Amino acid sequence: MTTALIIIDMQMLMQERISNGRDCVNRHAPENIDALLTAFRAAGKPVSKRLIHTVY
């Protein structure tokens, strides 16, 4: 069995909220996601990112 990391919809709105100092569900999510990406890539495991663009 192969292990892969799939990241779905890391929304720009969440990053905008963090950048503007507003509350969000998980303020450390971007750092945690980056750490996961780094670890999976270092281990040579597959990574897939999917972005969903929403227009408000």
C-alpha positions in Angstrom: 0.0 0.0 0.0 1.3 3.5 -0.9 0.9 6.4 1.4 0.2 9.8 -0.1 -0.7 13.3 1.3 -3.7 15.0 -0.3 -4.4 18.6 0.6 -7.7 20.0 -0.5 -8.8 23.6 -0.6 -6.3 25.6 1.5 -8.4 28.7 1.0 -6.9 32.1 0.4 -9.6 33.5 2.6 -8.1 31.8 5.6 -4.7 33.1 4.8 -6.1 36.6 4.3 -7.7 36.4 7.8 -4.4 35.4 9.4 -2.5 38.2 7.5 -5.1 40.7 8.8 -4.8 39.5 12.4 -8.4 38.2 12.5 -9.5 34.9 14.2 -9.7 31.8 12.1 -10.4 28.2 12.9 -6.8 27.1 13.1 -4.2 29.9 13.0 -1.3 27.5 12.6 -2.8 25.5 9.7 -0.5 27.0 7.0 2.6 26.1 9.1 1.3 22.6 9.9 0.5 22.0 6.2 4.0 23.2 5.2 5.5 20.8 7.7 3.5 17.9 6.3 4.5 18.8 2.8 8.1 19.0 3.7 8.1 15.7 5.5 6.3 13.8 2.8 8.5 15.3 0.1 11.7 14.5 2.1 10.4 10.9 2.4 9.8 10.7 -1.3 6.1 10.2 -0.8 3.5 11.5 -3.3 1.8 14.9 -2.6 -1.3 16.2 -4.3 -2.7 19.7 -3.8 -6.1 20.7 -5.1 -7.3 24.3 -4.9 -10.9 25.4 -5.2 -11.4 29.0 -6.2 -14.5 30.7 -4.9 -15.7 34.1 -6.0 -17.5 36.1 -3.4 
